[in-house]
Amino acid sequence: MMHGFGSYGNFGWIGMILNLVLMIAVLVGLVLLVIWAVRRINGNNTQSGFQNVAGQSARDVAQTRYAKGEINREEYQQILSDLVH
């Protein structure tokens, strides 16, 4: 026999409310996970991107890139000579 909403067993309205709260919690969790993932991806890209360039001279940026191994000695020297001319 089905009493009211049979899929919620003996819990009735309480079961429906708990199910709704659980579904909302899962949806909120998924949204927070997506937000966290997007921020993490964007945070990693801006660490070595334009965010660090702000307030630094071109020479400082070249020196930092050379120190990190992003450019070799010849590229570093070429950048410095280009800045002088």
PDB file of N, CA, C and O in Angstrom:
ATOM      1  N   MET A   1       0.816  -1.191   0.000  1.00  0.00           N
ATOM      2  CA  MET A   1       0.000   0.000   0.000  1.00  0.00           C
ATOM      3  C   MET A   1       0.854   1.247   0.000  1.00  0.00           C
ATOM      4  O   MET A   1       1.893   1.307   0.659  1.00  0.00           O
ATOM      5  N   MET A   2       0.412   2.234  -0.738  1.00  0.00           N
ATOM      6  CA  MET A   2       1.131   3.492  -0.767  1.00  0.00           C
ATOM      7  C   MET A   2       0.368   4.512   0.066  1.00  0.00           C
ATOM      8  O   MET A   2      -0.824   4.742  -0.135  1.00  0.00           O
ATOM      9  N   HIS A   3       1.076   5.105   0.990  1.00  0.00           N
ATOM     10  CA  HIS A   3       0.505   6.165   1.817  1.00  0.00           C
ATOM     11  C   HIS A   3       1.166   7.472   1.424  1.00  0.00           C
ATOM     12  O   HIS A   3       2.356   7.660   1.679  1.00  0.00           O
ATOM     13  N   GLY A   4       0.430   8.371   0.816  1.00  0.00           N
ATOM     14  CA  GLY A   4       0.996   9.663   0.425  1.00  0.00           C
ATOM     15  C   GLY A   4       2.072   9.462  -0.633  1.00  0.00           C
ATOM     16  O   GLY A   4       1.807   8.948  -1.719  1.00  0.00           O
ATOM     17  N   PHE A   5       3.269   9.870  -0.304  1.00  0.00           N
ATOM     18  CA  PHE A   5       4.409   9.705  -1.198  1.00  0.00           C
ATOM     19  C   PHE A   5       5.149   8.440  -0.767  1.00  0.00           C
ATOM     20  O   PHE A   5       5.992   8.494   0.129  1.00  0.00           O
ATOM     21  N   GLY A   6       4.852   7.334  -1.377  1.00  0.00           N
ATOM     22  CA  GLY A   6       5.362   6.038  -0.978  1.00  0.00           C
ATOM     23  C   GLY A   6       6.863   5.892  -1.105  1.00  0.00           C
ATOM     24  O   GLY A   6       7.452   5.096  -0.374  1.00  0.00           O
ATOM     25  N   SER A   7       7.508   6.620  -1.994  1.00  0.00           N
ATOM     26  CA  SER A   7       8.938   6.455  -2.182  1.00  0.00           C
ATOM     27  C   SER A   7       9.745   6.985  -1.000  1.00  0.00           C
ATOM     28  O   SER A   7      10.944   6.719  -0.908  1.00  0.00           O
ATOM     29  N   TYR A   8       9.116   7.722  -0.104  1.00  0.00           N
ATOM     30  CA  TYR A   8       9.813   8.242   1.066  1.00  0.00           C
ATOM     31  C   TYR A   8       9.562   7.388   2.297  1.00  0.00           C
ATOM     32  O   TYR A   8       9.926   7.777   3.407  1.00  0.00           O
ATOM     33  N   GLY A   9       8.955   6.248   2.117  1.00  0.00           N
ATOM     34  CA  GLY A   9       8.753   5.319   3.215  1.00  0.00           C
ATOM     35  C   GLY A   9       7.911   5.897   4.330  1.00  0.00           C
ATOM     36  O   GLY A   9       6.916   6.578   4.084  1.00  0.00           O
ATOM     37  N   ASN A  10       8.312   5.626   5.547  1.00  0.00           N
ATOM     38  CA  ASN A  10       7.574   6.075   6.727  1.00  0.00           C
ATOM     39  C   ASN A  10       7.876   7.527   7.091  1.00  0.00           C
ATOM     40  O   ASN A  10       7.288   8.059   8.033  1.00  0.00           O
ATOM     41  N   PHE A  11       8.773   8.167   6.369  1.00  0.00           N
ATOM     42  CA  PHE A  11       9.164   9.523   6.724  1.00  0.00           C
ATOM     43  C   PHE A  11       8.209  10.588   6.193  1.00  0.00           C
ATOM     44  O   PHE A  11       8.131  11.672   6.769  1.00  0.00           O
ATOM     45  N   GLY A  12       7.500  10.318   5.141  1.00  0.00           N
ATOM     46  CA  GLY A  12       6.514  11.251   4.599  1.00  0.00           C
ATOM     47  C   GLY A  12       7.109  12.591   4.241  1.00  0.00           C
ATOM     48  O   GLY A  12       8.075  12.660   3.480  1.00  0.00           O
ATOM     49  N   TRP A  13       6.541  13.667   4.783  1.00  0.00           N
ATOM     50  CA  TRP A  13       6.989  15.030   4.481  1.00  0.00           C
ATOM     51  C   TRP A  13       8.409  15.278   4.970  1.00  0.00           C
ATOM     52  O   TRP A  13       9.166  16.020   4.345  1.00  0.00           O
ATOM     53  N   ILE A  14       8.768  14.658   6.086  1.00  0.00           N
ATOM     54  CA  ILE A  14      10.130  14.836   6.599  1.00  0.00           C
ATOM     55  C   ILE A  14      11.135  14.268   5.602  1.00  0.00           C
ATOM     56  O   ILE A  14      12.189  14.862   5.374  1.00  0.00           O
ATOM     57  N   GLY A  15      10.817  13.133   5.013  1.00  0.00           N
ATOM     58  CA  GLY A  15      11.681  12.532   4.007  1.00  0.00           C
ATOM     59  C   GLY A  15      11.813  13.408   2.780  1.00  0.00           C
ATOM     60  O   GLY A  15      12.899  13.532   2.214  1.00  0.00           O
ATOM     61  N   MET A  16      10.714  14.015   2.367  1.00  0.00           N
ATOM     62  CA  MET A  16      10.766  14.926   1.218  1.00  0.00           C
ATOM     63  C   MET A  16      11.654  16.122   1.515  1.00  0.00           C
ATOM     64  O   MET A  16      12.453  16.530   0.672  1.00  0.00           O
ATOM     65  N   ILE A  17      11.517  16.685   2.705  1.00  0.00           N
ATOM     66  CA  ILE A  17      12.318  17.853   3.085  1.00  0.00           C
ATOM     67  C   ILE A  17      13.794  17.477   3.176  1.00  0.00           C
ATOM     68  O   ILE A  17      14.655  18.219   2.703  1.00  0.00           O
ATOM     69  N   LEU A  18      14.088  16.334   3.777  1.00  0.00           N
ATOM     70  CA  LEU A  18      15.478  15.891   3.869  1.00  0.00           C
ATOM     71  C   LEU A  18      16.070  15.644   2.485  1.00  0.00           C
ATOM     72  O   LEU A  18      17.227  15.978   2.231  1.00  0.00           O
ATOM     73  N   ASN A  19      15.277  15.061   1.595  1.00  0.00           N
ATOM     74  CA  ASN A  19      15.736  14.832   0.234  1.00  0.00           C
ATOM     75  C   ASN A  19      16.007  16.161  -0.465  1.00  0.00           C
ATOM     76  O   ASN A  19      17.013  16.287  -1.162  1.00  0.00           O
ATOM     77  N   LEU A  20      15.148  17.138  -0.299  1.00  0.00           N
ATOM     78  CA  LEU A  20      15.336  18.451  -0.897  1.00  0.00           C
ATOM     79  C   LEU A  20      16.602  19.121  -0.355  1.00  0.00           C
ATOM     80  O   LEU A  20      17.384  19.685  -1.120  1.00  0.00           O
ATOM     81  N   VAL A  21      16.800  19.058   0.968  1.00  0.00           N
ATOM     82  CA  VAL A  21      17.986  19.651   1.583  1.00  0.00           C
ATOM     83  C   VAL A  21      19.244  18.968   1.057  1.00  0.00           C
ATOM     84  O   VAL A  21      20.243  19.634   0.787  1.00  0.00           O
ATOM     85  N   LEU A  22      19.202  17.652   0.911  1.00  0.00           N
ATOM     86  CA  LEU A  22      20.351  16.912   0.398  1.00  0.00           C
ATOM     87  C   LEU A  22      20.652  17.299  -1.050  1.00  0.00           C
ATOM     88  O   LEU A  22      21.815  17.480  -1.412  1.00  0.00           O
ATOM     89  N   MET A  23      19.626  17.426  -1.870  1.00  0.00           N
ATOM     90  CA  MET A  23      19.837  17.821  -3.266  1.00  0.00           C
ATOM     91  C   MET A  23      20.406  19.232  -3.359  1.00  0.00           C
ATOM     92  O   MET A  23      21.299  19.487  -4.167  1.00  0.00           O
ATOM     93  N   ILE A  24      19.903  20.140  -2.548  1.00  0.00           N
ATOM     94  CA  ILE A  24      20.423  21.509  -2.546  1.00  0.00           C
ATOM     95  C   ILE A  24      21.885  21.518  -2.096  1.00  0.00           C
ATOM     96  O   ILE A  24      22.707  22.233  -2.669  1.00  0.00           O
ATOM     97  N   ALA A  25      22.207  20.730  -1.076  1.00  0.00           N
ATOM     98  CA  ALA A  25      23.585  20.658  -0.592  1.00  0.00           C
ATOM     99  C   ALA A  25      24.520  20.126  -1.674  1.00  0.00           C
ATOM    100  O   ALA A  25      25.634  20.627  -1.830  1.00  0.00           O
ATOM    101  N   VAL A  26      24.084  19.129  -2.413  1.00  0.00           N
ATOM    102  CA  VAL A  26      24.904  18.581  -3.496  1.00  0.00           C
ATOM    103  C   VAL A  26      25.095  19.630  -4.583  1.00  0.00           C
ATOM    104  O   VAL A  26      26.206  19.794  -5.088  1.00  0.00           O
ATOM    105  N   LEU A  27      24.039  20.339  -4.950  1.00  0.00           N
ATOM    106  CA  LEU A  27      24.158  21.379  -5.978  1.00  0.00           C
ATOM    107  C   LEU A  27      25.084  22.510  -5.536  1.00  0.00           C
ATOM    108  O   LEU A  27      25.909  22.978  -6.320  1.00  0.00           O
ATOM    109  N   VAL A  28      24.953  22.948  -4.292  1.00  0.00           N
ATOM    110  CA  VAL A  28      25.824  23.996  -3.765  1.00  0.00           C
ATOM    111  C   VAL A  28      27.277  23.502  -3.768  1.00  0.00           C
ATOM    112  O   VAL A  28      28.191  24.247  -4.121  1.00  0.00           O
ATOM    113  N   GLY A  29      27.479  22.252  -3.374  1.00  0.00           N
ATOM    114  CA  GLY A  29      28.818  21.673  -3.389  1.00  0.00           C
ATOM    115  C   GLY A  29      29.419  21.650  -4.778  1.00  0.00           C
ATOM    116  O   GLY A  29      30.599  21.958  -4.948  1.00  0.00           O
ATOM    117  N   LEU A  30      28.625  21.290  -5.775  1.00  0.00           N
ATOM    118  CA  LEU A  30      29.115  21.278  -7.153  1.00  0.00           C
ATOM    119  C   LEU A  30      29.469  22.679  -7.634  1.00  0.00           C
ATOM    120  O   LEU A  30      30.493  22.873  -8.289  1.00  0.00           O
ATOM    121  N   VAL A  31      28.624  23.657  -7.311  1.00  0.00           N
ATOM    122  CA  VAL A  31      28.902  25.037  -7.702  1.00  0.00           C
ATOM    123  C   VAL A  31      30.191  25.526  -7.041  1.00  0.00           C
ATOM    124  O   VAL A  31      31.016  26.162  -7.697  1.00  0.00           O
ATOM    125  N   LEU A  32      30.370  25.238  -5.755  1.00  0.00           N
ATOM    126  CA  LEU A  32      31.588  25.642  -5.066  1.00  0.00           C
ATOM    127  C   LEU A  32      32.817  24.954  -5.639  1.00  0.00           C
ATOM    128  O   LEU A  32      33.889  25.555  -5.717  1.00  0.00           O
ATOM    129  N   LEU A  33      32.665  23.696  -6.040  1.00  0.00           N
ATOM    130  CA  LEU A  33      33.772  22.974  -6.656  1.00  0.00           C
ATOM    131  C   LEU A  33      34.184  23.609  -7.980  1.00  0.00           C
ATOM    132  O   LEU A  33      35.373  23.746  -8.266  1.00  0.00           O
ATOM    133  N   VAL A  34      33.201  23.992  -8.782  1.00  0.00           N
ATOM    134  CA  VAL A  34      33.498  24.648 -10.058  1.00  0.00           C
ATOM    135  C   VAL A  34      34.170  26.000  -9.821  1.00  0.00           C
ATOM    136  O   VAL A  34      35.139  26.335 -10.503  1.00  0.00           O
ATOM    137  N   ILE A  35      33.671  26.771  -8.869  1.00  0.00           N
ATOM    138  CA  ILE A  35      34.269  28.075  -8.552  1.00  0.00           C
ATOM    139  C   ILE A  35      35.706  27.893  -8.091  1.00  0.00           C
ATOM    140  O   ILE A  35      36.593  28.630  -8.520  1.00  0.00           O
ATOM    141  N   TRP A  36      35.945  26.916  -7.219  1.00  0.00           N
ATOM    142  CA  TRP A  36      37.286  26.654  -6.719  1.00  0.00           C
ATOM    143  C   TRP A  36      38.213  26.270  -7.878  1.00  0.00           C
ATOM    144  O   TRP A  36      39.344  26.749  -7.954  1.00  0.00           O
ATOM    145  N   ALA A  37      37.735  25.407  -8.776  1.00  0.00           N
ATOM    146  CA  ALA A  37      38.559  24.950  -9.896  1.00  0.00           C
ATOM    147  C   ALA A  37      38.905  26.114 -10.823  1.00  0.00           C
ATOM    148  O   ALA A  37      40.043  26.234 -11.275  1.00  0.00           O
ATOM    149  N   VAL A  38      37.927  26.965 -11.103  1.00  0.00           N
ATOM    150  CA  VAL A  38      38.180  28.112 -11.990  1.00  0.00           C
ATOM    151  C   VAL A  38      39.181  29.067 -11.349  1.00  0.00           C
ATOM    152  O   VAL A  38      40.091  29.551 -12.022  1.00  0.00           O
ATOM    153  N   ARG A  39      39.024  29.339 -10.072  1.00  0.00           N
ATOM    154  CA  ARG A  39      39.956  30.230  -9.387  1.00  0.00           C
ATOM    155  C   ARG A  39      41.360  29.638  -9.350  1.00  0.00           C
ATOM    156  O   ARG A  39      42.346  30.357  -9.512  1.00  0.00           O
ATOM    157  N   ARG A  40      41.446  28.342  -9.139  1.00  0.00           N
ATOM    158  CA  ARG A  40      42.755  27.687  -9.092  1.00  0.00           C
ATOM    159  C   ARG A  40      43.441  27.750 -10.459  1.00  0.00           C
ATOM    160  O   ARG A  40      44.638  28.023 -10.546  1.00  0.00           O
ATOM    161  N   ILE A  41      42.681  27.497 -11.514  1.00  0.00           N
ATOM    162  CA  ILE A  41      43.244  27.554 -12.863  1.00  0.00           C
ATOM    163  C   ILE A  41      43.683  28.970 -13.188  1.00  0.00           C
ATOM    164  O   ILE A  41      44.789  29.172 -13.690  1.00  0.00           O
ATOM    165  N   ASN A  42      42.843  29.947 -12.914  1.00  0.00           N
ATOM    166  CA  ASN A  42      43.194  31.341 -13.190  1.00  0.00           C
ATOM    167  C   ASN A  42      44.334  31.817 -12.306  1.00  0.00           C
ATOM    168  O   ASN A  42      45.168  32.608 -12.748  1.00  0.00           O
ATOM    169  N   GLY A  43      44.382  31.356 -11.086  1.00  0.00           N
ATOM    170  CA  GLY A  43      45.461  31.735 -10.170  1.00  0.00           C
ATOM    171  C   GLY A  43      46.800  31.241 -10.647  1.00  0.00           C
ATOM    172  O   GLY A  43      47.797  31.954 -10.532  1.00  0.00           O
ATOM    173  N   ASN A  44      46.848  30.032 -11.183  1.00  0.00           N
ATOM    174  CA  ASN A  44      48.102  29.486 -11.687  1.00  0.00           C
ATOM    175  C   ASN A  44      48.559  30.227 -12.929  1.00  0.00           C
ATOM    176  O   ASN A  44      49.761  30.408 -13.121  1.00  0.00           O
ATOM    177  N   ASN A  45      47.648  30.656 -13.768  1.00  0.00           N
ATOM    178  CA  ASN A  45      48.024  31.367 -14.985  1.00  0.00           C
ATOM    179  C   ASN A  45      48.522  32.765 -14.689  1.00  0.00           C
ATOM    180  O   ASN A  45      49.431  33.250 -15.363  1.00  0.00           O
ATOM    181  N   THR A  46      47.948  33.424 -13.697  1.00  0.00           N
ATOM    182  CA  THR A  46      48.347  34.800 -13.428  1.00  0.00           C
ATOM    183  C   THR A  46      49.621  34.879 -12.604  1.00  0.00           C
ATOM    184  O   THR A  46      50.223  35.951 -12.530  1.00  0.00           O
ATOM    185  N   GLN A  47      50.055  33.794 -11.983  1.00  0.00           N
ATOM    186  CA  GLN A  47      51.278  33.833 -11.198  1.00  0.00           C
ATOM    187  C   GLN A  47      52.477  34.190 -12.062  1.00  0.00           C
ATOM    188  O   GLN A  47      53.330  34.977 -11.653  1.00  0.00           O
ATOM    189  N   SER A  48      52.542  33.618 -13.244  1.00  0.00           N
ATOM    190  CA  SER A  48      53.676  33.900 -14.111  1.00  0.00           C
ATOM    191  C   SER A  48      53.282  34.850 -15.237  1.00  0.00           C
ATOM    192  O   SER A  48      54.061  35.063 -16.166  1.00  0.00           O
ATOM    193  N   GLY A  49      52.102  35.412 -15.167  1.00  0.00           N
ATOM    194  CA  GLY A  49      51.609  36.272 -16.238  1.00  0.00           C
ATOM    195  C   GLY A  49      51.709  37.730 -15.909  1.00  0.00           C
ATOM    196  O   GLY A  49      52.673  38.172 -15.285  1.00  0.00           O
ATOM    197  N   PHE A  50      50.714  38.484 -16.326  1.00  0.00           N
ATOM    198  CA  PHE A  50      50.747  39.938 -16.231  1.00  0.00           C
ATOM    199  C   PHE A  50      50.705  40.453 -14.808  1.00  0.00           C
ATOM    200  O   PHE A  50      51.140  41.575 -14.550  1.00  0.00           O
ATOM    201  N   GLN A  51      50.204  39.678 -13.894  1.00  0.00           N
ATOM    202  CA  GLN A  51      50.074  40.156 -12.525  1.00  0.00           C
ATOM    203  C   GLN A  51      51.441  40.489 -11.924  1.00  0.00           C
ATOM    204  O   GLN A  51      51.572  41.484 -11.211  1.00  0.00           O
ATOM    205  N   ASN A  52      52.441  39.685 -12.196  1.00  0.00           N
ATOM    206  CA  ASN A  52      53.774  39.939 -11.668  1.00  0.00           C
ATOM    207  C   ASN A  52      54.493  41.041 -12.428  1.00  0.00           C
ATOM    208  O   ASN A  52      55.428  41.644 -11.902  1.00  0.00           O
ATOM    209  N   VAL A  53      54.076  41.312 -13.643  1.00  0.00           N
ATOM    210  CA  VAL A  53      54.721  42.325 -14.466  1.00  0.00           C
ATOM    211  C   VAL A  53      54.404  43.724 -13.953  1.00  0.00           C
ATOM    212  O   VAL A  53      55.218  44.636 -14.100  1.00  0.00           O
ATOM    213  N   ALA A  54      53.245  43.900 -13.361  1.00  0.00           N
ATOM    214  CA  ALA A  54      52.828  45.225 -12.903  1.00  0.00           C
ATOM    215  C   ALA A  54      53.837  45.775 -11.892  1.00  0.00           C
ATOM    216  O   ALA A  54      54.149  45.132 -10.890  1.00  0.00           O
ATOM    217  N   GLY A  55      54.332  46.966 -12.177  1.00  0.00           N
ATOM    218  CA  GLY A  55      55.254  47.614 -11.261  1.00  0.00           C
ATOM    219  C   GLY A  55      56.710  47.242 -11.480  1.00  0.00           C
ATOM    220  O   GLY A  55      57.579  47.779 -10.794  1.00  0.00           O
ATOM    221  N   GLN A  56      57.011  46.344 -12.411  1.00  0.00           N
ATOM    222  CA  GLN A  56      58.392  45.962 -12.688  1.00  0.00           C
ATOM    223  C   GLN A  56      58.837  46.576 -14.001  1.00  0.00           C
ATOM    224  O   GLN A  56      58.041  46.777 -14.918  1.00  0.00           O
ATOM    225  N   SER A  57      60.115  46.868 -14.071  1.00  0.00           N
ATOM    226  CA  SER A  57      60.652  47.364 -15.342  1.00  0.00           C
ATOM    227  C   SER A  57      60.865  46.185 -16.276  1.00  0.00           C
ATOM    228  O   SER A  57      60.856  45.030 -15.850  1.00  0.00           O
ATOM    229  N   ALA A  58      61.053  46.483 -17.539  1.00  0.00           N
ATOM    230  CA  ALA A  58      61.291  45.431 -18.527  1.00  0.00           C
ATOM    231  C   ALA A  58      62.569  44.667 -18.201  1.00  0.00           C
ATOM    232  O   ALA A  58      62.645  43.456 -18.410  1.00  0.00           O
ATOM    233  N   ARG A  59      63.564  45.372 -17.691  1.00  0.00           N
ATOM    234  CA  ARG A  59      64.822  44.722 -17.308  1.00  0.00           C
ATOM    235  C   ARG A  59      64.589  43.732 -16.158  1.00  0.00           C
ATOM    236  O   ARG A  59      65.140  42.632 -16.166  1.00  0.00           O
ATOM    237  N   ASP A  60      63.782  44.121 -15.183  1.00  0.00           N
ATOM    238  CA  ASP A  60      63.476  43.238 -14.057  1.00  0.00           C
ATOM    239  C   ASP A  60      62.733  41.984 -14.518  1.00  0.00           C
ATOM    240  O   ASP A  60      63.004  40.880 -14.046  1.00  0.00           O
ATOM    241  N   VAL A  61      61.798  42.168 -15.441  1.00  0.00           N
ATOM    242  CA  VAL A  61      61.043  41.028 -15.964  1.00  0.00           C
ATOM    243  C   VAL A  61      61.972  40.069 -16.695  1.00  0.00           C
ATOM    244  O   VAL A  61      61.891  38.856 -16.506  1.00  0.00           O
ATOM    245  N   ALA A  62      62.853  40.610 -17.528  1.00  0.00           N
ATOM    246  CA  ALA A  62      63.804  39.770 -18.258  1.00  0.00           C
ATOM    247  C   ALA A  62      64.727  39.039 -17.298  1.00  0.00           C
ATOM    248  O   ALA A  62      65.026  37.860 -17.487  1.00  0.00           O
ATOM    249  N   GLN A  63      65.178  39.745 -16.263  1.00  0.00           N
ATOM    250  CA  GLN A  63      66.072  39.135 -15.281  1.00  0.00           C
ATOM    251  C   GLN A  63      65.360  38.007 -14.538  1.00  0.00           C
ATOM    252  O   GLN A  63      65.955  36.958 -14.289  1.00  0.00           O
ATOM    253  N   THR A  64      64.110  38.211 -14.186  1.00  0.00           N
ATOM    254  CA  THR A  64      63.338  37.174 -13.501  1.00  0.00           C
ATOM    255  C   THR A  64      63.137  35.969 -14.399  1.00  0.00           C
ATOM    256  O   THR A  64      63.294  34.831 -13.956  1.00  0.00           O
ATOM    257  N   ARG A  65      62.793  36.204 -15.650  1.00  0.00           N
ATOM    258  CA  ARG A  65      62.588  35.100 -16.591  1.00  0.00           C
ATOM    259  C   ARG A  65      63.885  34.317 -16.801  1.00  0.00           C
ATOM    260  O   ARG A  65      63.862  33.091 -16.904  1.00  0.00           O
ATOM    261  N   TYR A  66      65.005  35.021 -16.863  1.00  0.00           N
ATOM    262  CA  TYR A  66      66.298  34.360 -17.028  1.00  0.00           C
ATOM    263  C   TYR A  66      66.632  33.529 -15.793  1.00  0.00           C
ATOM    264  O   TYR A  66      67.115  32.402 -15.902  1.00  0.00           O
ATOM    265  N   ALA A  67      66.369  34.098 -14.623  1.00  0.00           N
ATOM    266  CA  ALA A  67      66.645  33.379 -13.376  1.00  0.00           C
ATOM    267  C   ALA A  67      65.788  32.125 -13.247  1.00  0.00           C
ATOM    268  O   ALA A  67      66.242  31.124 -12.693  1.00  0.00           O
ATOM    269  N   LYS A  68      64.558  32.165 -13.751  1.00  0.00           N
ATOM    270  CA  LYS A  68      63.672  30.997 -13.691  1.00  0.00           C
ATOM    271  C   LYS A  68      63.998  29.958 -14.753  1.00  0.00           C
ATOM    272  O   LYS A  68      63.498  28.834 -14.706  1.00  0.00           O
ATOM    273  N   GLY A  69      64.841  30.338 -15.711  1.00  0.00           N
ATOM    274  CA  GLY A  69      65.185  29.418 -16.782  1.00  0.00           C
ATOM    275  C   GLY A  69      64.203  29.441 -17.940  1.00  0.00           C
ATOM    276  O   GLY A  69      64.231  28.558 -18.797  1.00  0.00           O
ATOM    277  N   GLU A  70      63.337  30.443 -17.972  1.00  0.00           N
ATOM    278  CA  GLU A  70      62.359  30.547 -19.053  1.00  0.00           C
ATOM    279  C   GLU A  70      63.016  30.986 -20.361  1.00  0.00           C
ATOM    280  O   GLU A  70      62.536  30.652 -21.444  1.00  0.00           O
ATOM    281  N   ILE A  71      64.114  31.733 -20.256  1.00  0.00           N
ATOM    282  CA  ILE A  71      64.859  32.159 -21.443  1.00  0.00           C
ATOM    283  C   ILE A  71      66.334  31.821 -21.213  1.00  0.00           C
ATOM    284  O   ILE A  71      66.791  31.731 -20.074  1.00  0.00           O
ATOM    285  N   ASN A  72      67.055  31.640 -22.291  1.00  0.00           N
ATOM    286  CA  ASN A  72      68.491  31.337 -22.148  1.00  0.00           C
ATOM    287  C   ASN A  72      69.315  32.625 -22.156  1.00  0.00           C
ATOM    288  O   ASN A  72      68.772  33.725 -22.258  1.00  0.00           O
ATOM    289  N   ARG A  73      70.639  32.465 -22.045  1.00  0.00           N
ATOM    290  CA  ARG A  73      71.537  33.616 -21.922  1.00  0.00           C
ATOM    291  C   ARG A  73      71.479  34.516 -23.161  1.00  0.00           C
ATOM    292  O   ARG A  73      71.467  35.742 -23.051  1.00  0.00           O
ATOM    293  N   GLU A  74      71.444  33.893 -24.326  1.00  0.00           N
ATOM    294  CA  GLU A  74      71.423  34.681 -25.558  1.00  0.00           C
ATOM    295  C   GLU A  74      70.138  35.510 -25.652  1.00  0.00           C
ATOM    296  O   GLU A  74      70.173  36.679 -26.035  1.00  0.00           O
ATOM    297  N   GLU A  75      69.020  34.900 -25.303  1.00  0.00           N
ATOM    298  CA  GLU A  75      67.745  35.637 -25.340  1.00  0.00           C
ATOM    299  C   GLU A  75      67.753  36.782 -24.331  1.00  0.00           C
ATOM    300  O   GLU A  75      67.273  37.879 -24.617  1.00  0.00           O
ATOM    301  N   TYR A  76      68.304  36.513 -23.151  1.00  0.00           N
ATOM    302  CA  TYR A  76      68.390  37.544 -22.116  1.00  0.00           C
ATOM    303  C   TYR A  76      69.235  38.727 -22.595  1.00  0.00           C
ATOM    304  O   TYR A  76      68.842  39.885 -22.450  1.00  0.00           O
ATOM    305  N   GLN A  77      70.389  38.421 -23.163  1.00  0.00           N
ATOM    306  CA  GLN A  77      71.263  39.486 -23.653  1.00  0.00           C
ATOM    307  C   GLN A  77      70.627  40.244 -24.815  1.00  0.00           C
ATOM    308  O   GLN A  77      70.798  41.458 -24.933  1.00  0.00           O
ATOM    309  N   GLN A  78      69.899  39.540 -25.666  1.00  0.00           N
ATOM    310  CA  GLN A  78      69.212  40.195 -26.780  1.00  0.00           C
ATOM    311  C   GLN A  78      68.142  41.157 -26.258  1.00  0.00           C
ATOM    312  O   GLN A  78      68.001  42.268 -26.768  1.00  0.00           O
ATOM    313  N   ILE A  79      67.396  40.731 -25.246  1.00  0.00           N
ATOM    314  CA  ILE A  79      66.369  41.593 -24.648  1.00  0.00           C
ATOM    315  C   ILE A  79      67.015  42.848 -24.057  1.00  0.00           C
ATOM    316  O   ILE A  79      66.521  43.958 -24.251  1.00  0.00           O
ATOM    317  N   LEU A  80      68.136  42.660 -23.329  1.00  0.00           N
ATOM    318  CA  LEU A  80      68.811  43.806 -22.739  1.00  0.00           C
ATOM    319  C   LEU A  80      69.337  44.761 -23.811  1.00  0.00           C
ATOM    320  O   LEU A  80      69.234  45.978 -23.658  1.00  0.00           O
ATOM    321  N   SER A  81      69.895  44.222 -24.886  1.00  0.00           N
ATOM    322  CA  SER A  81      70.394  45.099 -25.943  1.00  0.00           C
ATOM    323  C   SER A  81      69.242  45.811 -26.647  1.00  0.00           C
ATOM    324  O   SER A  81      69.383  46.966 -27.050  1.00  0.00           O
ATOM    325  N   ASP A  82      68.099  45.132 -26.799  1.00  0.00           N
ATOM    326  CA  ASP A  82      66.936  45.769 -27.406  1.00  0.00           C
ATOM    327  C   ASP A  82      66.398  46.905 -26.535  1.00  0.00           C
ATOM    328  O   ASP A  82      65.905  47.912 -27.044  1.00  0.00           O
ATOM    329  N   LEU A  83      66.497  46.732 -25.239  1.00  0.00           N
ATOM    330  CA  LEU A  83      66.009  47.772 -24.321  1.00  0.00           C
ATOM    331  C   LEU A  83      66.893  49.010 -24.356  1.00  0.00           C
ATOM    332  O   LEU A  83      66.403  50.125 -24.180  1.00  0.00           O
ATOM    333  N   VAL A  84      68.169  48.829 -24.577  1.00  0.00           N
ATOM    334  CA  VAL A  84      69.103  49.943 -24.618  1.00  0.00           C
ATOM    335  C   VAL A  84      68.885  50.757 -25.895  1.00  0.00           C
ATOM    336  O   VAL A  84      68.983  51.984 -25.869  1.00  0.00           O
ATOM    337  N   HIS A  85      68.595  50.094 -26.996  1.00  0.00           N
ATOM    338  CA  HIS A  85      68.460  50.774 -28.290  1.00  0.00           C
ATOM    339  C   HIS A  85      67.087  51.265 -28.479  1.00  0.00           C
ATOM    340  O   HIS A  85      66.782  51.864 -29.511  1.00  0.00           O
TER     341      HIS A  85
END
